[in-house]
């Protein structure tokens, strides 16, 4: 299992308990792990830029509540266009790649 910040480990445990998800259910865990990873990426990039959620929202042309949702581990509505808007506001770019399953790091 990849190490996570305490904040996210607690969030994961809480989510799993509330959702009644069995960690052995690989597909659900894999999807949730990707959601956590994406939320963490957005959060970390915003923090590195020294922006609040409200400031990033203004730069992206949305509301603070939307940024909050995007940084939430249980949010499933990410769109490529929104990620690209966030990346542009943070002077970054979105990078997408396909990785063979046997080469991918599995987050559990």
MMTF fields as JSON, N, C-alpha, C and O atoms, coordinates in Angstrom:
{
  "mmtfVersion": "1.0.0",
  "mmtfProducer": "UNKNOWN",
  "numBonds": 431,
  "numAtoms": 432,
  "numGroups": 108,
  "numChains": 1,
  "numModels": 1,
  "chainsPerModel": [1],
  "groupsPerChain": [108],
  "chainIdList": ["A"],
  "bondAtomList": [4, 2, 8, 6, 12, 10, 16, 14, 20, 18, 24, 22, 28, 26, 32, 30, 36, 34, 40, 38, 44, 42, 48, 46, 52, 50, 56, 54, 60, 58, 64, 62, 68, 66, 72, 70, 76, 74, 80, 78, 84, 82, 88, 86, 92, 90, 96, 94, 100, 98, 104, 102, 108, 106, 112, 110, 116, 114, 120, 118, 124, 122, 128, 126, 132, 130, 136, 134, 140, 138, 144, 142, 148, 146, 152, 150, 156, 154, 160, 158, 164, 162, 168, 166, 172, 170, 176, 174, 180, 178, 184, 182, 188, 186, 192, 190, 196, 194, 200, 198, 204, 202, 208, 206, 212, 210, 216, 214, 220, 218, 224, 222, 228, 226, 232, 230, 236, 234, 240, 238, 244, 242, 248, 246, 252, 250, 256, 254, 260, 258, 264, 262, 268, 266, 272, 270, 276, 274, 280, 278, 284, 282, 288, 286, 292, 290, 296, 294, 300, 298, 304, 302, 308, 306, 312, 310, 316, 314, 320, 318, 324, 322, 328, 326, 332, 330, 336, 334, 340, 338, 344, 342, 348, 346, 352, 350, 356, 354, 360, 358, 364, 362, 368, 366, 372, 370, 376, 374, 380, 378, 384, 382, 388, 386, 392, 390, 396, 394, 400, 398, 404, 402, 408, 406, 412, 410, 416, 414, 420, 418, 424, 422, 428, 426],
  "bondOrderList": [1, 1, 1, 1, 1, 1, 1, 1, 1, 1, 1, 1, 1, 1, 1, 1, 1, 1, 1, 1, 1, 1, 1, 1, 1, 1, 1, 1, 1, 1, 1, 1, 1, 1, 1, 1, 1, 1, 1, 1, 1, 1, 1, 1, 1, 1, 1, 1, 1, 1, 1, 1, 1, 1, 1, 1, 1, 1, 1, 1, 1, 1, 1, 1, 1, 1, 1, 1, 1, 1, 1, 1, 1, 1, 1, 1, 1, 1, 1, 1, 1, 1, 1, 1, 1, 1, 1, 1, 1, 1, 1, 1, 1, 1, 1, 1, 1, 1, 1, 1, 1, 1, 1, 1, 1, 1, 1],
  "groupList": [{"groupName": "UNK", "atomNameList": ["N", "CA", "C", "O"], "elementList": ["N", "C", "C", "O"], "formalChargeList": [0, 0, 0, 0], "bondAtomList": [1, 0, 2, 1, 3, 2], "bondOrderList": [1, 1, 2], "singleLetterCode": "X", "chemCompType": "L-PEPTIDE LINKING"}],
  "groupTypeList": [0, 0, 0, 0, 0, 0, 0, 0, 0, 0, 0, 0, 0, 0, 0, 0, 0, 0, 0, 0, 0, 0, 0, 0, 0, 0, 0, 0, 0, 0, 0, 0, 0, 0, 0, 0, 0, 0, 0, 0, 0, 0, 0, 0, 0, 0, 0, 0, 0, 0, 0, 0, 0, 0, 0, 0, 0, 0, 0, 0, 0, 0, 0, 0, 0, 0, 0, 0, 0, 0, 0, 0, 0, 0, 0, 0, 0, 0, 0, 0, 0, 0, 0, 0, 0, 0, 0, 0, 0, 0, 0, 0, 0, 0, 0, 0, 0, 0, 0, 0, 0, 0, 0, 0, 0, 0, 0, 0],
  "groupIdList": [1, 2, 3, 4, 5, 6, 7, 8, 9, 10, 11, 12, 13, 14, 15, 16, 17, 18, 19, 20, 21, 22, 23, 24, 25, 26, 27, 28, 29, 30, 31, 32, 33, 34, 35, 36, 37, 38, 39, 40, 41, 42, 43, 44, 45, 46, 47, 48, 49, 50, 51, 52, 53, 54, 55, 56, 57, 58, 59, 60, 61, 62, 63, 64, 65, 66, 67, 68, 69, 70, 71, 72, 73, 74, 75, 76, 77, 78, 79, 80, 81, 82, 83, 84, 85, 86, 87, 88, 89, 90, 91, 92, 93, 94, 95, 96, 97, 98, 99, 100, 101, 102, 103, 104, 105, 106, 107, 108],
  "secStructList": [7, 7, 7, 7, 7, 2, 2, 2, 2, 2, 2, 2, 2, 2, 2, 2, 2, 2, 2, 6, 7, 7, 6, 6, 7, 2, 2, 2, 2, 2, 2, 2, 2, 2, 2, 2, 2, 2, 2, 2, 2, 2, 2, 2, 2, 2, 2, 2, 6, 6, 7, 7, 2, 2, 2, 2, 2, 2, 2, 2, 6, 1, 7, 2, 2, 2, 2, 2, 2, 2, 6, 7, 6, 6, 7, 7, 7, 7, 7, 2, 2, 2, 2, 2, 2, 2, 2, 2, 2, 6, 6, 7, 7, 7, 7, 7, 7, 7, 7, 7, 6, 6, 6, 1, 7, 7, 7, 7],
  "xCoordList": [0.841, 0.0, 0.883, 1.804, 0.607, 1.357, 1.016, -0.131, 2.03, 1.789, 1.038, 1.323, 0.113, -0.684, -0.517, -0.158, -0.785, -0.765, -1.828, -2.842, -1.61, -2.553, -3.952, -4.931, -4.049, -5.335, -6.103, -7.298, -5.448, -6.126, -6.358, -7.344, -5.486, -5.696, -6.957, -7.781, -7.115, -8.316, -9.55, -10.594, -9.433, -10.555, -10.934, -12.117, -9.932, -10.201, -10.909, -11.912, -10.398, -11.031, -12.469, -13.364, -12.696, -14.039, -14.964, -16.088, -14.488, -15.304, -15.656, -16.809, -14.659, -14.908, -15.928, -16.806, -15.81, -16.773, -18.174, -19.127, -18.312, -19.631, -20.247, -21.447, -19.407, -19.915, -20.094, -20.703, -19.57, -19.674, -18.897, -19.286, -17.797, -16.99, -15.993, -15.288, -15.95, -14.989, -13.68, -13.665, -12.568, -11.306, -10.89, -10.073, -11.431, -11.105, -11.784, -11.43, -12.742, -13.439, -12.534, -12.638, -11.649, -10.587, -11.063, -10.473, -12.096, -12.537, -12.988, -12.603, -13.794, -14.258, -13.092, -13.025, -12.182, -11.021, -10.13, -9.614, -9.954, -9.124, -9.734, -9.024, -11.042, -11.721, -11.609, -11.295, -11.858, -11.777, -10.346, -10.132, -9.375, -7.97, -7.632, -6.904, -8.157, -7.929, -8.591, -8.027, -9.77, -10.454, -9.63, -9.472, -9.108, -8.271, -7.035, -6.665, -6.407, -5.187, -5.449, -4.66, -6.541, -6.865, -7.176, -6.727, -7.937, -8.238, -6.951, -6.789, -6.039, -4.759, -3.918, -3.263, -3.926, -3.162, -3.656, -2.857, -4.959, -5.527, -5.193, -4.76, -5.397, -5.113, -3.639, -3.329, -2.74, -1.3, -0.864, -0.06, -1.387, -1.025, -1.509, -0.806, -2.705, -3.244, -2.394, -2.061, -2.041, -1.22, 0.163, 0.672, 0.777, 2.094, 2.031, 2.986, 0.894, 0.716, 0.396, 0.362, 0.159, -0.138, -1.522, -1.74, -2.455, -3.81, -4.806, -4.666, -5.802, -6.945, -7.888, -7.724, -8.869, -9.871, -10.594, -10.87, -10.9, -11.608, -10.761, -11.281, -9.469, -8.59, -8.46, -8.489, -8.317, -8.245, -9.563, -9.572, -10.66, -11.973, -12.104, -12.595, -11.663, -11.739, -10.879, -11.298, -9.683, -8.786, -9.35, -9.104, -10.108, -10.684, -12.016, -12.441, -12.663, -13.973, -15.109, -16.096, -14.959, -15.99, -16.149, -15.644, -16.843, -17.075, -16.174, -15.716, -15.93, -15.101, -15.656, -14.887, -16.972, -17.592, -17.218, -17.098, -17.036, -16.647, -15.233, -14.968, -14.323, -12.955, -12.966, -12.241, -13.781, -13.899, -14.355, -13.809, -15.348, -15.815, -14.708, -14.528, -13.965, -12.9, -11.781, -11.09, -11.605, -10.592, -11.125, -10.41, -12.362, -12.986, -12.769, -12.992, -12.336, -12.014, -13.233, -13.077, -14.43, -15.596, -16.311, -17.393, -15.719, -16.312, -15.954, -14.796, -16.946, -16.728, -16.956, -16.88, -17.229, -17.622, -16.525, -16.815, -15.265, -14.178, -14.327, -14.666, -14.065, -14.066, -12.701, -12.031, -12.314, -11.027, -10.991, -9.97, -12.091, -12.099, -11.886, -11.182, -12.475, -12.267, -10.84, -10.228, -10.302, -8.92, -7.966, -6.985, -8.251, -7.413, -7.529, -6.535, -8.717, -8.884, -8.095, -7.466, -8.132, -7.378, -5.885, -5.154, -5.436, -4.02, -3.566, -2.5, -4.354, -3.999, -3.879, -2.942, -4.819, -4.789, -3.564, -3.089, -3.049, -1.878, -0.597, 0.444, -0.679, 0.478, 1.082, 2.297, 0.193, 0.567, -0.173, -0.884, -0.004, -0.767, -1.211, -0.592, -2.264, -2.764, -2.026, -1.894, -1.553, -0.871, -1.631, -1.859, -2.019, -2.754, -1.941, -1.402, -1.856, -1.123, -1.77, -2.455, -1.545, -2.0, -0.819, 0.275, -1.053, -0.014, -0.537, -1.657, 0.27, -0.147, -0.412, 0.323, -1.454, -1.856, -0.722, -0.57, 0.071, 1.142, 2.266, 3.082, 2.316, 3.338, 2.832, 3.627, 1.529, 0.945, 1.138, 1.06, 1.396, 1.461, 0.03, -0.785, -0.281, -1.613, -1.666, -0.851, -2.619, -2.799, -3.864, -4.992, -3.531, -4.484, -4.437, -5.17],
  "yCoordList": [-1.174, 0.0, 1.233, 1.344, 2.151, 3.401, 4.227, 4.257, 4.898, 5.724, 6.973, 7.565, 7.368, 8.569, 9.454, 8.995, 10.732, 11.653, 11.212, 10.634, 11.476, 11.076, 11.58, 10.858, 12.815, 13.41, 12.516, 12.292, 12.002, 11.192, 9.764, 9.145, 9.231, 7.895, 7.911, 7.002, 8.934, 9.044, 9.207, 8.617, 10.001, 10.204, 8.897, 8.595, 8.12, 6.84, 5.888, 5.276, 5.758, 4.864, 5.284, 4.44, 6.579, 7.095, 6.784, 6.32, 7.042, 6.789, 5.305, 4.95, 4.445, 3.007, 2.537, 1.732, 3.042, 2.671, 3.143, 2.367, 4.409, 4.967, 4.289, 4.018, 4.019, 3.439, 1.932, 1.329, 1.32, -0.12, -0.868, -1.96, -0.276, -0.893, -1.865, -1.533, -3.048, -4.055, -3.787, -3.811, -3.53, -3.256, -4.352, -4.105, -5.539, -6.62, -6.441, -7.12, -5.549, -5.306, -4.444, -3.218, -5.099, -4.421, -3.317, -2.237, -3.556, -2.571, -1.288, -0.194, -1.413, -0.232, 0.483, 1.712, -0.28, 0.32, 1.034, 2.118, 0.435, 1.053, 2.367, 3.362, 2.382, 3.608, 4.666, 5.821, 4.288, 5.249, 5.748, 6.925, 4.874, 5.283, 6.332, 7.283, 6.165, 7.17, 8.485, 9.551, 8.427, 9.651, 10.373, 11.593, 9.62, 10.215, 10.843, 11.97, 10.117, 10.613, 11.912, 12.852, 11.969, 13.173, 14.342, 15.464, 14.078, 15.124, 15.651, 16.858, 14.739, 15.139, 15.951, 16.912, 15.579, 16.32, 17.756, 18.691, 17.928, 19.274, 20.082, 21.231, 19.476, 20.145, 20.56, 21.704, 19.629, 19.899, 20.984, 21.849, 20.942, 21.952, 23.336, 24.331, 23.39, 24.674, 25.206, 26.391, 24.336, 24.753, 25.222, 26.229, 24.489, 24.894, 26.281, 27.055, 26.582, 27.895, 28.972, 30.157, 28.565, 29.527, 30.145, 31.283, 29.384, 29.902, 29.264, 28.106, 30.039, 29.488, 28.874, 29.075, 28.128, 27.587, 28.723, 28.625, 29.787, 30.93, 31.588, 31.961, 31.731, 32.355, 31.49, 32.004, 30.18, 29.289, 29.318, 29.353, 29.303, 29.35, 30.593, 30.522, 31.723, 32.964, 32.874, 33.313, 32.309, 32.174, 31.217, 31.382, 30.221, 29.224, 29.697, 29.234, 30.616, 31.085, 30.237, 29.984, 29.805, 28.996, 29.462, 30.522, 28.683, 29.03, 28.205, 27.124, 28.724, 28.044, 26.664, 25.724, 26.523, 25.238, 24.162, 22.985, 24.572, 23.615, 23.11, 21.916, 24.012, 23.601, 22.666, 21.671, 22.985, 22.126, 20.721, 19.73, 20.636, 19.323, 18.57, 17.371, 19.275, 18.64, 18.113, 17.16, 18.735, 18.296, 17.246, 16.81, 16.844, 15.852, 14.449, 14.208, 13.537, 12.176, 11.409, 10.476, 11.782, 11.015, 11.646, 11.196, 12.688, 13.322, 12.518, 12.145, 12.254, 11.418, 12.156, 11.539, 13.443, 14.156, 14.95, 15.949, 14.532, 15.264, 15.231, 14.203, 16.376, 16.417, 16.901, 17.681, 16.432, 16.834, 18.34, 18.981, 18.907, 20.349, 21.146, 22.156, 20.717, 21.422, 21.239, 22.189, 20.038, 19.807, 20.674, 21.194, 20.829, 21.681, 23.143, 23.868, 23.592, 24.972, 25.202, 26.246, 24.225, 24.332, 24.358, 25.191, 23.456, 23.409, 24.741, 25.247, 25.297, 26.582, 27.67, 28.468, 27.705, 28.707, 28.537, 29.5, 27.305, 27.009, 26.961, 26.508, 27.432, 27.452, 26.052, 25.863, 25.089, 23.69, 23.088, 23.79, 21.809, 21.11, 19.758, 19.204, 19.244, 17.924, 16.924, 17.122, 15.861, 14.809, 13.509, 13.091, 12.877, 11.608, 10.56, 10.821, 9.38, 8.313, 6.981, 6.839, 6.017, 4.661, 3.855, 3.907, 3.111, 2.289, 0.863, 0.621, -0.071, -1.471, -1.848, -1.436, -2.626, -2.991, -3.58, -3.256, -4.433, -5.072, -4.095, -4.39, -2.936, -1.936, -0.852, -0.117, -0.754, 0.308, 0.025, -1.118, 1.108, 0.993, 0.913, 1.78, -0.095, -0.267, 0.382, 0.075, 1.275, 1.952, 1.203, 1.065, 0.729, 0.006, 0.525, 0.042],
  "zCoordList": [0.0, 0.0, 0.0, 0.809, -0.897, -0.943, 0.286, 0.731, 0.828, 2.008, 1.609, 0.568, 2.395, 2.187, 3.402, 4.486, 3.2, 4.326, 5.318, 4.925, 6.587, 7.635, 7.322, 7.511, 6.845, 6.509, 5.552, 5.749, 4.525, 3.526, 3.987, 3.586, 4.808, 5.368, 6.211, 6.116, 7.032, 7.844, 6.961, 7.237, 5.909, 4.993, 4.314, 4.155, 3.911, 3.259, 4.208, 3.839, 5.422, 6.405, 6.675, 6.726, 6.849, 7.111, 5.945, 6.141, 4.727, 3.544, 3.433, 3.186, 3.615, 3.496, 4.523, 4.213, 5.744, 6.791, 6.427, 6.507, 6.028, 5.7, 4.484, 4.451, 3.483, 2.239, 2.324, 1.44, 3.377, 3.507, 2.44, 2.028, 1.995, 0.943, 1.563, 2.516, 1.013, 1.429, 0.683, -0.548, 1.409, 0.724, -0.252, -1.138, -0.107, -1.034, -2.382, -3.347, -2.461, -3.722, -4.6, -4.602, -5.342, -6.086, -7.017, -7.035, -7.776, -8.748, -8.062, -8.476, -7.028, -6.295, -5.632, -5.638, -5.067, -4.41, -5.427, -5.153, -6.577, -7.61, -8.068, -8.219, -8.289, -8.705, -7.613, -7.9, -6.382, -5.286, -5.114, -4.823, -5.288, -5.186, -6.235, -5.951, -7.448, -8.5, -8.134, -8.382, -7.553, -7.121, -6.062, -6.115, -5.106, -4.053, -4.685, -4.355, -5.583, -6.211, -6.968, -6.877, -7.705, -8.461, -7.527, -7.761, -6.48, -5.499, -4.867, -4.687, -4.534, -3.937, -4.911, -4.507, -6.187, -7.186, -7.306, -7.359, -7.348, -7.459, -6.213, -6.305, -5.053, -3.78, -3.699, -3.366, -4.003, -3.902, -4.887, -4.54, -6.108, -7.111, -6.678, -6.855, -6.114, -5.641, -4.499, -4.468, -3.562, -2.417, -2.874, -2.381, -3.822, -4.343, -4.969, -4.896, -5.583, -6.214, -5.186, -5.518, -3.935, -2.877, -2.986, -2.571, -3.547, -3.749, -2.794, -2.402, -2.436, -1.709, -2.741, -3.944, -2.259, -3.181, -3.897, -5.093, -3.183, -3.787, -4.869, -5.921, -4.622, -5.613, -6.858, -7.976, -6.675, -7.827, -8.593, -9.823, -7.871, -8.516, -9.391, -10.517, -8.866, -9.641, -10.894, -11.965, -10.772, -11.921, -12.973, -14.168, -12.52, -13.423, -14.003, -15.062, -13.305, -13.75, -13.212, -13.903, -11.972, -11.33, -9.89, -9.519, -9.087, -7.689, -6.777, -7.149, -5.592, -4.598, -4.294, -4.092, -4.256, -3.939, -4.966, -4.625, -6.212, -7.26, -7.0, -7.132, -6.631, -6.32, -5.115, -5.089, -4.126, -2.95, -3.344, -2.858, -4.218, -4.698, -5.422, -5.213, -6.276, -7.045, -6.149, -6.508, -4.982, -4.034, -3.066, -2.163, -3.249, -2.382, -2.949, -4.135, -2.095, -2.537, -3.057, -3.844, -2.636, -3.079, -4.269, -4.644, -4.872, -6.046, -7.294, -7.485, -8.139, -9.322, -10.638, -11.701, -10.595, -11.808, -12.494, -13.153, -12.355, -12.988, -14.504, -15.089, -15.125, -16.585, -17.056, -16.378, -18.206, -18.763, -18.988, -18.737, -19.457, -19.71, -18.421, -18.439, -17.313, -16.049, -15.565, -15.077, -15.691, -15.29, -16.11, -15.578, -17.402, -18.247, -17.841, -17.877, -17.455, -16.978, -15.694, -15.523, -14.797, -13.547, -13.856, -13.321, -14.709, -15.067, -15.661, -15.308, -16.542, -17.165, -16.102, -16.135, -15.162, -14.09, -13.202, -12.6, -13.119, -12.29, -13.122, -12.645, -14.372, -15.28, -15.407, -15.346, -15.585, -15.713, -16.901, -17.62, -17.097, -18.123, -17.588, -16.679, -18.148, -17.793, -18.672, -19.879, -18.061, -18.804, -18.589, -17.454, -19.684, -19.615, -20.351, -21.427, -19.769, -20.419, -20.09, -19.077, -20.953, -20.717, -20.204, -20.765, -19.136, -18.525, -18.473, -18.023, -18.93, -18.874, -17.425, -16.527, -17.197, -15.842, -15.029, -13.851, -15.636, -14.873, -14.517, -13.644, -15.182, -14.895, -13.945, -13.357, -13.799, -12.985, -11.507, -11.056, -10.754, -9.3, -8.801, -9.117, -8.041, -7.506, -6.138, -5.267, -5.947, -4.658, -3.888, -4.362, -2.736, -1.9, -0.501, 0.362]
}
